Amino acid sequence: MAKRDFYEILGVAKNASEDDIKKAYRKLAMKYHPDRNPDNKEAEEKFKEVKEAYEMLTNPEKREAYDRYGHAGVDPNMGGGGGFGAGGFGDAFGDIFGDIFGGGRGRGGGGPQVYRGADLRYNLEITLEQAAHGYETTIRVPSWDKCDTCHGSGAKPGTQPVTCTTCSGHGQVRMQQGFFSIQQTCPKCHGSGKIIPEPCAACGGAGRIKRNKTLEVKIPAGIDNGMRIRSTGNGEPGTNGGPSGDLYVEIHIKPHPVFQREGDDLHCEMPISFAKAALGGEIEVPTLTGKVSFTVPEGTQTGKTFRLKGKGVKGVRSGYTGDLFCHVVVETPVKLTDKQKDLLREFERSTSEGGAKHSPQSKGWMDKVKDFFE
């Protein structure tokens, strides 16, 4: 099958600058990288295709040969420009994916590999009121600081790290396999480019020690359960001067004794007395901003829901305030006195004599039962 044009693969013009080619490759590499597309053969092939195009077009000699002779100018099997030279695959991979995924050294650099530090997660539990109104607090997270004994060198005081003889201080070694030159981390110094003959006793040669640090966290009003706040640069430190990772504070809202939250709306059960449900009247209900009053109509039944507009939570993303839904629960009186029982019996007799007009739901239900058995 004939190969596609390298410029077409990357979606750039033939006069595109190296920066334009790099930007195009970065976008496509992130899209088709195998780590983001597990078990996807089509994405894997596209990743290989864009990688090859990038390697060819960022090498001035190979690009010139390709522009003059096409694929024949860079295909070693056709006697052209000579495939992947020393620095093709390794340099391209280290340059781009060092920026995207936190590994690799800078392009053309000869120093040790630089890695971005790992991200950290901190679970923070707050109340519903704190989530609704916003909240500021401090947290203590594990951190790495420079060792006071060796001042970060990792070597015993009075000694110094020495250059790794395996990689000559580059932190990387190359393996030549035919036309391919594969670059990998030095197995002896693990990418640092240095060997410590006498490690510091305080830090074990790491050059850093673990301590806890205190950070201020500002929780925005309206945040919901499971949302995360990013604290840039407060993750684990990078390796060999690489940037630190980030700290993600994940919010967990404690169960509330009165309210249940659904999105920006709140729900609560509202117990009312038998007399209040029958006669109606004014009642008070709690909200996150104080008590409010409203009138319950006479004849209110269990399960009736009242909506209080704008008494929910103002969402951190939505920008508007949700509602409060009050679900009525008619409470049956308990531990009655003899007098109260007599009054209820008299009440029961009077409502029974009045027929179905006093208990329409019971009458309707009895009719359904009767029809079922007949």
N, C-alpha and C positions, 0 to 999 in steps of 0.2 A: 504494500500500500504506500502511495506517495506521501511524503511528509508535508504537513501544512507549513505555510510561510511563517517564519518566526515572528515577524512584526504583526501578522494577523492573529497569531496565538495570544500575544500580549495585548492586542488591541491598541497599538501605537503606530504613529506614522514612521516612515523610513528615515525621516530627519529628526526623530525624537532624541532628546538629550538623555544622558545616562540617568539623571534624576527622574525623568519621566518614565524611563524603563524600569527603574527601581520601584517607583510608586505603583506602577501597573502590576509588577510581579508581586509586590507585597500584598496587594488586594487579592490577587488570584491565589497566591500561596495560602493565605488564611482561609480562603473559601474551600480549597480542595485538599488541604493537608490531611494525611491519613488519620491523625489523632482526632480530627473533627469529623471524619467520615469513616468510622470503623466498618470493615467488611464491605466497603463500597469500591468495587473494582474499577468502575467508570471514573470515580473521583481520583483514584490512585493513578490511573493512566493520564488523566488531565494534569495532575500534579507533576508527574514526570515530564510531561510535554512542556509545561510552562517553565519548569526548572531548566530544562535543556535550552529553551529559547533565551532565558535570562543569562545563562552562562555564556552563550555564544555572543549575545549582543552587548554584554558589558566587558568583553575582552576586545580591545581595539584591533588587534591583529586578526582575530577570528571574524569580527564584524566586517572588516574590510574585505576579507576573503569571501565571506558570505554575500556581501553586496555585489561583488564582481562575478562570482561563479555559482552562487546559490548554494544548495546543500552539498554539491560536489566539492566546494571549496573548503568545507569543514569536516567532511566525512573521511575518517582515516582509511576506510576500506576503498575509497576512490582516489587515494593518493593526494588528497587536498591538504587542508590546513592542519590536520593532525590531531583531531579528537580532543580529549581532556588533558591538558598539560598539567604540570605540577602547580596546583593552586586553583584549578577549575572548580571542581565539585566542592572541595573543602572551603574555599574562600567565599563562594556564592552562598553556601549553606550557612556558614558562620556569620556572614554579614547580615543577611536578611533575617534569619531565624533567631539570631542573637537579639535583634530589636523586638521581634514579635513575641517570642516565647522566653526571653530572659536569659538565653545562653549565648555562647560564642564570644569571640573577640571582635574588635572593629576590623573592618576590611583593610587588608594590607598591613595590619598591625603584627608585630612580632612578639608581643608580650603574652603573659599567661591569660588563660580564659577568664572572662568576667561573667558572673552569674547574678541575676536578680534574686533578692531574698524571697523566701516563701511568704505567702499571705497567712494571716492569723484570723481566727474567729473568736469573738467573745460574746457569750450569751448574757443578756441583761434583762432582768425581770423588773417590770414596773407595774403600777396600778392603772386602772382604766382612766381615772381622773388625770394622772400624769400624762398618759398617752393623749388624752383629749385636749389638755390645756398647754402641753409642752413642759419640758422638765430639763433641768441642768444638774449633772452629778459628776462625780469623779470615779474612776475605775483604776484598778491596779492590774497591770498585765506584765507577763514575763518579757524581759528584754536582755540584750547582750550589750555589755559595755567593754571598752578597751581595758585590758588587764593593766592594773596599776604597777605590777612588778616588772613586767617586760615591756611595758608601754606599747603593746600591740604587736610586737615582733614575733612572739611565740618562743623566742630563744631565751635560755637561761641568762640572767644578768652577767655581763662580761663577755658573752659570746654573740655571734651573729649568724643568721641563716646563710647558707651557701647556695650557689647556683646548682640546679639539678643537672647532673652530667648526662642524663638520658635524653632530655629534650633541649639542653643548652639554655635553659631559662625561658623557653617559649611556652611551656605548659602544654604543648601538643607535640605529637609525633605523627609522621606520615608513613603510610604503607602503600607501596606501588604494586598494583595488580594489573599488568598489561598496560592498557591505555589509561586506566583509572588511577588516580592518586587520592587515597582516602585519608582524611585527617581525623585523629581521635585524641582524646585526653591522655596525657602522659600517665601511665600506670604507676610510676614511682612517686611523683610529686602531686598527683591528682589534680593537675591543672594549675598549681600555684607557681610553678617555675622555680621554687625554692625547696631546699631540704634543711631541716633543723636537726643538726647533730646532737645538741643538748637541749631538750625542751625545757621550757619554764615549768617549775614545779607547781606554781600557783594556778596556771590555766592548762597545764598538760600540753603546751605547744600550740594551743588554739589561738592565742593572742587576745582572747576575750573571755569574759566571765559572765555568768547569768545573774541578773538582778531583776527586781520588780520596779516598774516605773509607774507613776501616777499620771493619768491623763484626764482632762476635762472633756465631758461629752455633753453636747447640747441636743436634746431630743425635740424635734419639731412638733408643733401642735397638730394633732390629727393622725399621727403615725399609727399603723395597724400591726396586729400580731404577725410575726414572720418577716417584717420589713427589716432592711439592713442599712446601717449608716457606715460609710467608708471614711476611715481616718488615714489619709495618704502618708506613706512613709513610716508608719508605726508598726509594720510587720517585722519579720526577721531581717537582719542586715544582709546585704549582698556579700558575695565572695570576691576577693581580689579587687575591692573597690567598686563592685557593682551596686546598683541602687537597692534600697531597702524595699521589702514588700509592703503591702497595705494591711491595715487592721479593719476587719468588718465586725461591727457591733450589731448582733442580731437581737431584735426586740421580741420579748415574750411577755404578754399581758396576763396578770394574775386574774383568776376567776373573781367576779364581783358578786357580792351578796344580794344585790338588787337587780342589776341590769345584765343583759346578754347583748353583745354587739354583733351585728351583721352588716358588714360594710360600714357605711356611715350612719346607719339606723341603730336605734336602741330598742330593746323589748323588755317589758317587765310585767309580772303578774300583779294584779291589783285586787286584793281581797276586800269585799264590802259586805256589810251585814245584810241579813235577810230583809230587815225592815227598810234599809236604805235602797236595796234593789227593788223592793215592791213600791215604795212611796216616792223614790227619786230624791234628789237633793244635791247639795254642793259637797265635793270632797277635795282633799289635797293630795297631790302626788309629788314625789321627789323627782328632780332632774339633776343633771350635772352642774347646773348653775343656780340651784335653789328650788324652793317649793313653788308649785303653781296650783291654782284652783280651777275646777270646771264642774259643770252641772251634769249629774247622771239622770237621765230621764226615768220616769216611773215605769215599772215593769221590765227593768234591765235583767237579762238572763246571763248565766254563766257562759263564757266564751265570747261575749260581746267585746269588740276591740275598738278602742278610741285612739285616734291619731292626733298627736300634738305636733304640729308642723314646726320645724326649725329647732326642736329640742333634742336633737341627736348630737352627732359629732361632725365638726367641720373637717372634711378629709384633707390630708396633706397634699393630695394630688388633684382631687376633684374641685376644690375651691368653694364648694357650697356645703351648707349644713344639712345633715340628715334629719330624720323625724324620730319621735318617741312613740312607740306603740304600746298602749296599756291594755292588757288582756284581763277582763273581769273574771273573778272567781267569787261566786256567791258563797259565803261561809255559813254553814249550818251551826246553829248555837248548840253548845254542849254544857253539861253539868247544870241543868235547869233545876230551879226550885219547884216545889209542888204547885205554888201559885202560878208560876210561869207555864208549867205543863197544863194546868187547867185552862189558862188563857189560850194556849195553842190548840187545845181540843175544841174549845168553843169557836175559835177561828176556823178550824178545819171543818166543823159542822156548817158554819155559815157559808164558807166558800163552796162546799159540796152542794148545798141547797141552791146556790146561784147558778149551777150548771157549768157548761163548758166555757162560758165567757170568762171565768176566772182562771182557768187552766187550759188554754187552747192547745198547748203542746202535748199535755197528758191525754186530752181527748183525741187528738190526731193519732197519737201513738197507740192508744187502745183500739181505735178503729182499724189500724193496720194489723194489729195482733189478731183481732177478730176475723178479719178477711183472710189472714194466713191460715188459721185453723179450719175455717169453713171451706 
